[in-house]
Amino acid sequence: MWLDASNAVRIYRLIYSAAVGVFLLSPAYVFAQTPFYQGKTITVIQATSAGGSSDMMTRSVLPFLKKHIPGEPTIVSEYMPGGGGTKAANHVYKNVRPDGLTIGRIGGALVANAVLGEKGVLYDLDKLIYLGSAHSTYHWAFLTRREAGLKSIEDLRSASGVRIGAQSVGHSIYFVGRMFAYLIGIKEPNFVVGYSGTELDAALSRGEIDGRINNADTLLTRSTDLLKKGALDLHVIMEVPKDLKHHHFSRLPEIEEFAKSEKERKLLRMVRAFRQFGSPFILPPGTPKEQVKILQVAMVKVFNDPEFPREYKKFTGDEASPLMPEDMENALKELPRDPETIALFKQLNAAGPLPAR
């Protein structure tokens, strides 16, 4: 029996509708519509102990991350301190299953330890996957006590044996102090170590040291009275990133103005990159692209969430200054890693006389 055209179209539509209905009810289709992370748990491995300032930074991020991941998974922290972050970074790189369910949150030494070839580093910076960092800006300021009589750069250069305080050889404040002295041209500075951060302030007031490096924001918070009384002379600042002026100390010369060679400028680019990475969130190599995309997009949404800066400051006391995943990857590509720059960094980070220029 032959069908006319209208009957044929009607029968075709019935068959097509039935087939679509069967597909929509199939487990495969239902599964495809369920967010990957729904009902799952994400573990964040922190390279720190619970309760510290680094943990507070991570805690400020996690509720927002849960909010912005489709499916709103449960997120828990696991603490793995050791080796300045190397233990946790190695674990994420070598041992973690790359399924998008484990994220690393490593401290600022992640990049420096790898580039400088520190003992125990087993991860490859270029194979890790980056999700971003909640803080990426910083300002180091070099200051002296007024009674030391070092009111200008010329005074610093003409003096000899200026006593510069720090915590210990290898500490970031020690290194930055040495780098500033090297680039400014201070003759035979004497580095006095063994203090905590607050003890350095007291040592400066007592005249045990002549100068120190300090975070500009910390200086405004902790040394307000000394600044008001004119008891401190501020000389030079370092901007991370370059050209990010500090609202209170914008008049200070930037340390790069004192660099005389490309080698010294590369050193400064390296140091800025180390600091700009902040405390990055990472994934192990081989994590599926779909999960990487979900987590990177979610982290960008976290950092752009209008409520995030307030919560971050409540937890940490600092202003959030996020570095997005793409910017982190670009910074890594531009990071100097040549032997000459690394050698200069290590000389400045060690004990003994400053290297010759």
Secondary structure, 3 states (H helix, E strand, C coil): CCCCHHHHHHHHHHHHHHHHHHHHCCHHHHHHHCCCCCCCEEEEEECCCCCCHHHHHHHHHHHHHHHHCCCCCEEEEEECCCHHHHHHHHHHHHCCCCCCCEEEECCCHHHHHHHCCCCCCCCCCCCCEEEEECECCEEEEEEEEHHHCCCCHHHHHHCECCEEECCCCCCHHHHHHHHHHHHHCCECCEEECCCCHHHHHHHHHHCCCCEEEEEHHHHHHHCHHHHHHCCEEEEEEEEECCCCCCCCCCCCCEHHHHCCCHHHHHHHHHHHHHHHCCCCEEECCCCCHHHHHHHHHHHHHHHHCCCHHHHHHHHHCCCCECECHHHHHHHHHHCCCCHHHHHHHHHHCCCCCCCCC
